[in-house]
Amino acid sequence: MARLSYVAILAFVLVGCLWLEIALRTRVLRRWRRLLLSVVPVVFVFFAWDAYAVAQGHWHFDLERILGVYLPGSVPLDEILFFLAIPLAAILTLEAVRSVNPHWSVGDESADETDAGQR
């Protein structure tokens, strides 16, 4: 059961925020291209960072807490799931706040949306 610890924490994080997609209609998952453009660079950068850190002996993973499936660079699958789940949770949370407070801009609005929100 300990082998599922890391994945269980990620599942807990996702359960804690995926309901926002439905309840507040954040439409994060519907805008999958935008989501991928946000998450994929994070995955690549931190995957490379982890692979380097593991190769240099600066970083390791508790073998009793991970699934034991490794990707190139000796990076566990669990870590890639982390790089997907945590940004997704952050984006869902951000969009949930924006759905409750539509006047809160974060810089990705078009000029028309910004003007309409200020009237």
C-alpha positions, 0 to 999 in steps of 0.5 A: 500500500505504501507504493501508492503513497505518491499517486494517492496524494496526487489523486487527493489533489485532483479530487480536491479541484476537479469538481471545480470544472463541473460546479463552477464551469471553469471549462479548463478541460474543454480548452485542452489546447490551452491547457496543453500549452500551459502544462507541456513546457512544465513537464519537459523542463522539470523532467529534464531537471529531475533526470539531471539531478538523479544522474548527478546523485543530487536527487532520489525517490523513496523506492517504498513510496513510488510505483516503481515504473521508470522513464528515461533518466531514471525518473519515476512515472509518479513524478511525471504524474506530479508534473501533470496533476499540480499544474492542472490543479493550479489552473483549475483553481485559478479559473475557479476564482476567475469564474466567481470574480469575473472582474479579476484579470490575469493578463490573458483577456482580450481588449474587448473582454477587459473593456466590457468588464470595466463598464 
